[in-house]
Amino acid sequence: MNKFLLSAGVVAAFALYAFIGQAHTDVSGIQTPIATNANSGTSNNPNASHTVSNAPVDIVYNKTPTKATTPIPAKSRYQKTPPAQTPASTPAPAPVAAAKFKDGTYTGPASDAYFGTVQVQAVVSGGKLSDVNILQYPSDRGTSREISASSLPTLKSEAIQSQSANVDAVSGATQTSQAFIQSLGSALAMAAN
Amino acid sequence: MKETRIIMGMPITMNIPAGDRPLRQAAVKIAEKAFDHFVSVDNRFSTYKYDSEMSRINRGEHAEDEWSDEMKEIIKLCENTKKDTDGYFDIVDRQGKLDPSGIVKGWAIRNAADIIRSAGFGNFLVDAGGDIQAVGKNEDGRPWTVGIRDPFKQDEIVKKVVLDNAAIATSGTYIRGQHIYDPKDKTADITDIVSLTVVGDDIYEADRFATAAFAMGKAGIDLIERLPGLEGYMIDREGIATMTTGFYNYEAP
């Protein structure tokens, strides 16, 4: 089932943290069966076990790791418990102690952005964050729009049409909403043990 | 498997359909390596990290002959892109410091896709803050579908595209959001457009040209129209979208 995945981000010097799920092989936490790829006859099929290699992948990119800094946790009056802090980044390939999340759906508090209310829902499956849903987000739409003559007459223009649809992912400009990360952080704090 | 982590200040998602348990385990392992790459990129290039190689260069603490191979590669790619875009892509920011984030994200996604592909996976999607490389099919056996976010109503989309082994990158600013300036006049904010989406085969190309085209304002869609292999969908502050002549090829039926 496709999910409507909404992505957003914050670039904030003091609110940078990462939640890294355990790279565990125990799949008992997975609650829904994963659909088998229907096109089993295609040549690009990873399901054919002979194409899967357990050999370590040679990562040529991390030749000179730099020293990581520990992020300063963001303060938020909306959080009941402080978010599980793990170092945002460590020099690869050293493993990082992971926060453990309990499966379920966690709704963060409605967080106050100066332009409205933001509320985020975190879905944890198999102990990892698998979906982020936006429940509330301030609407920035003007009440009227005029269709003006396009300044590029050779290219087609149209009024945009808002829709909700089943898609695998969403592409949009990276959001810099602190309220979004606060709400998400609170949701994940509920999921963390 | 599907997992999202917050790295580089944004949600980064690995979506690797896997039909059986050994495959799922392999997918989890390779996703871990792909996430690690983003962490490494963040450590090296983030201007928000005091100790990153980029920050040290910007403080004059790191001589060019000591730069890492990755840093040299990125700086070279940035210089090429600046030439390719007549100066509209420029990593020198308003304070005169280097900020390669407009190119690093697409580059890192491409590297992550290479990591996953090298492990033998032919079906996956890598999403870093809404810039996406899609490969093969989703878990329903169909090409990946991606929505273009409504810049005015961020819990909705305005367009649905099908990415059949293709990539999408969106540059933009929400009206009350971040400011993006014109590199040719660094005091001026771009305000006439709010979102510019580029689709094509490769995320690195889509990303760097989305960044440059956005800096051109309403003329940005012309840049994408002129570039072979890339299509674009630009939204102005009035909610009017302009698209390149081949964009319809990506629209979901």
Chai-1 contact restraints between the chains, C-beta under 6 A:
chainA,res_idxA,chainB,res_idxB,connection_type,confidence,min_distance_angstrom,max_distance_angstrom,comment,restraint_id
A,S7,B,P11,contact,1.0,0.0,6.0,A-B,restraint_1
A,S7,B,G130,contact,1.0,0.0,6.0,A-B,restraint_2
A,G9,B,G9,contact,1.0,0.0,6.0,A-B,restraint_3
A,G9,B,M10,contact,1.0,0.0,6.0,A-B,restraint_4
A,G9,B,P11,contact,1.0,0.0,6.0,A-B,restraint_5
A,G9,B,G129,contact,1.0,0.0,6.0,A-B,restraint_6
A,V10,B,G9,contact,1.0,0.0,6.0,A-B,restraint_7
A,V11,B,G9,contact,1.0,0.0,6.0,A-B,restraint_8
A,A13,B,Y48,contact,1.0,0.0,6.0,A-B,restraint_9
A,L16,B,G9,contact,1.0,0.0,6.0,A-B,restraint_10
A,A18,B,R5,contact,1.0,0.0,6.0,A-B,restraint_11
A,A18,B,I6,contact,1.0,0.0,6.0,A-B,restraint_12
A,A18,B,I7,contact,1.0,0.0,6.0,A-B,restraint_13
A,F19,B,R5,contact,1.0,0.0,6.0,A-B,restraint_14
A,A23,B,V28,contact,1.0,0.0,6.0,A-B,restraint_15
A,A23,B,E32,contact,1.0,0.0,6.0,A-B,restraint_16
A,T25,B,Q25,contact,1.0,0.0,6.0,A-B,restraint_17
A,V27,B,R21,contact,1.0,0.0,6.0,A-B,restraint_18
A,A35,B,E139,contact,1.0,0.0,6.0,A-B,restraint_19
A,T36,B,G19,contact,1.0,0.0,6.0,A-B,restraint_20
A,N37,B,P17,contact,1.0,0.0,6.0,A-B,restraint_21
A,N37,B,G19,contact,1.0,0.0,6.0,A-B,restraint_22
A,N37,B,G141,contact,1.0,0.0,6.0,A-B,restraint_23
A,A38,B,G141,contact,1.0,0.0,6.0,A-B,restraint_24
A,N39,B,K137,contact,1.0,0.0,6.0,A-B,restraint_25
A,N39,B,G141,contact,1.0,0.0,6.0,A-B,restraint_26
A,N44,B,G122,contact,1.0,0.0,6.0,A-B,restraint_27
A,N44,B,G136,contact,1.0,0.0,6.0,A-B,restraint_28
A,P46,B,G120,contact,1.0,0.0,6.0,A-B,restraint_29
A,P46,B,F121,contact,1.0,0.0,6.0,A-B,restraint_30
A,P46,B,G122,contact,1.0,0.0,6.0,A-B,restraint_31
A,P46,B,N123,contact,1.0,0.0,6.0,A-B,restraint_32
A,N47,B,G19,contact,1.0,0.0,6.0,A-B,restraint_33
A,T51,B,G120,contact,1.0,0.0,6.0,A-B,restraint_34
A,V52,B,A26,contact,1.0,0.0,6.0,A-B,restraint_35
A,V52,B,G120,contact,1.0,0.0,6.0,A-B,restraint_36
A,S53,B,A119,contact,1.0,0.0,6.0,A-B,restraint_37
A,S53,B,G120,contact,1.0,0.0,6.0,A-B,restraint_38
A,V57,B,K33,contact,1.0,0.0,6.0,A-B,restraint_39
A,V57,B,I115,contact,1.0,0.0,6.0,A-B,restraint_40
A,V57,B,S118,contact,1.0,0.0,6.0,A-B,restraint_41
A,V57,B,A119,contact,1.0,0.0,6.0,A-B,restraint_42
A,Y61,B,N111,contact,1.0,0.0,6.0,A-B,restraint_43
A,N62,B,S40,contact,1.0,0.0,6.0,A-B,restraint_44
A,K63,B,D69,contact,1.0,0.0,6.0,A-B,restraint_45
A,T64,B,S68,contact,1.0,0.0,6.0,A-B,restraint_46
A,T66,B,N43,contact,1.0,0.0,6.0,A-B,restraint_47
A,T66,B,R44,contact,1.0,0.0,6.0,A-B,restraint_48
A,T66,B,E53,contact,1.0,0.0,6.0,A-B,restraint_49
A,K67,B,D51,contact,1.0,0.0,6.0,A-B,restraint_50
A,A68,B,N43,contact,1.0,0.0,6.0,A-B,restraint_51
A,T69,B,K49,contact,1.0,0.0,6.0,A-B,restraint_52
A,T69,B,Y50,contact,1.0,0.0,6.0,A-B,restraint_53
A,T69,B,D51,contact,1.0,0.0,6.0,A-B,restraint_54
A,S89,B,V39,contact,1.0,0.0,6.0,A-B,restraint_55
A,S89,B,D42,contact,1.0,0.0,6.0,A-B,restraint_56
A,S89,B,N43,contact,1.0,0.0,6.0,A-B,restraint_57
A,A92,B,D36,contact,1.0,0.0,6.0,A-B,restraint_58
A,A92,B,S40,contact,1.0,0.0,6.0,A-B,restraint_59
A,F115,B,R176,contact,1.0,0.0,6.0,A-B,restraint_60
A,K128,B,E3,contact,1.0,0.0,6.0,A-B,restraint_61
A,L129,B,T4,contact,1.0,0.0,6.0,A-B,restraint_62
A,S130,B,K2,contact,1.0,0.0,6.0,A-B,restraint_63
A,V132,B,P11,contact,1.0,0.0,6.0,A-B,restraint_64
A,I134,B,D155,contact,1.0,0.0,6.0,A-B,restraint_65
A,Y137,B,Q154,contact,1.0,0.0,6.0,A-B,restraint_66
A,Y137,B,D155,contact,1.0,0.0,6.0,A-B,restraint_67
A,S139,B,K153,contact,1.0,0.0,6.0,A-B,restraint_68
A,D140,B,F152,contact,1.0,0.0,6.0,A-B,restraint_69
A,D140,B,I175,contact,1.0,0.0,6.0,A-B,restraint_70
A,R141,B,F152,contact,1.0,0.0,6.0,A-B,restraint_71
A,R141,B,K153,contact,1.0,0.0,6.0,A-B,restraint_72
A,R145,B,E238,contact,1.0,0.0,6.0,A-B,restraint_73
A,R145,B,G239,contact,1.0,0.0,6.0,A-B,restraint_74
A,S151,B,K218,contact,1.0,0.0,6.0,A-B,restraint_75
A,L152,B,T242,contact,1.0,0.0,6.0,A-B,restraint_76
A,L155,B,T242,contact,1.0,0.0,6.0,A-B,restraint_77
A,K156,B,M243,contact,1.0,0.0,6.0,A-B,restraint_78
A,S157,B,I240,contact,1.0,0.0,6.0,A-B,restraint_79
A,S157,B,T242,contact,1.0,0.0,6.0,A-B,restraint_80
A,E158,B,A241,contact,1.0,0.0,6.0,A-B,restraint_81
A,I160,B,V158,contact,1.0,0.0,6.0,A-B,restraint_82
A,I160,B,I235,contact,1.0,0.0,6.0,A-B,restraint_83
A,I160,B,G239,contact,1.0,0.0,6.0,A-B,restraint_84
A,I160,B,A241,contact,1.0,0.0,6.0,A-B,restraint_85
A,S162,B,D150,contact,1.0,0.0,6.0,A-B,restraint_86
A,S162,B,K153,contact,1.0,0.0,6.0,A-B,restraint_87
A,S162,B,E156,contact,1.0,0.0,6.0,A-B,restraint_88
A,S164,B,E156,contact,1.0,0.0,6.0,A-B,restraint_89
A,A165,B,K160,contact,1.0,0.0,6.0,A-B,restraint_90
A,V167,B,T145,contact,1.0,0.0,6.0,A-B,restraint_91
A,V167,B,V146,contact,1.0,0.0,6.0,A-B,restraint_92
A,V167,B,G147,contact,1.0,0.0,6.0,A-B,restraint_93
A,V167,B,K160,contact,1.0,0.0,6.0,A-B,restraint_94
A,D168,B,N138,contact,1.0,0.0,6.0,A-B,restraint_95
A,D168,B,W144,contact,1.0,0.0,6.0,A-B,restraint_96
A,D168,B,T145,contact,1.0,0.0,6.0,A-B,restraint_97
A,A169,B,D127,contact,1.0,0.0,6.0,A-B,restraint_98
A,A169,B,I132,contact,1.0,0.0,6.0,A-B,restraint_99
A,A169,B,V146,contact,1.0,0.0,6.0,A-B,restraint_100
A,V170,B,G147,contact,1.0,0.0,6.0,A-B,restraint_101
A,V170,B,R149,contact,1.0,0.0,6.0,A-B,restraint_102
A,S171,B,G130,contact,1.0,0.0,6.0,A-B,restraint_103
A,S171,B,I132,contact,1.0,0.0,6.0,A-B,restraint_104
A,S171,B,V146,contact,1.0,0.0,6.0,A-B,restraint_105
A,S171,B,I148,contact,1.0,0.0,6.0,A-B,restraint_106
A,S171,B,I168,contact,1.0,0.0,6.0,A-B,restraint_107
A,S171,B,T170,contact,1.0,0.0,6.0,A-B,restraint_108
A,G172,B,G130,contact,1.0,0.0,6.0,A-B,restraint_109
A,G172,B,R149,contact,1.0,0.0,6.0,A-B,restraint_110
A,G172,B,T170,contact,1.0,0.0,6.0,A-B,restraint_111
A,A173,B,T170,contact,1.0,0.0,6.0,A-B,restraint_112
A,A173,B,G172,contact,1.0,0.0,6.0,A-B,restraint_113
A,A173,B,S195,contact,1.0,0.0,6.0,A-B,restraint_114
A,T174,B,M10,contact,1.0,0.0,6.0,A-B,restraint_115
A,T174,B,G129,contact,1.0,0.0,6.0,A-B,restraint_116
A,T176,B,G177,contact,1.0,0.0,6.0,A-B,restraint_117
A,T176,B,Q178,contact,1.0,0.0,6.0,A-B,restraint_118
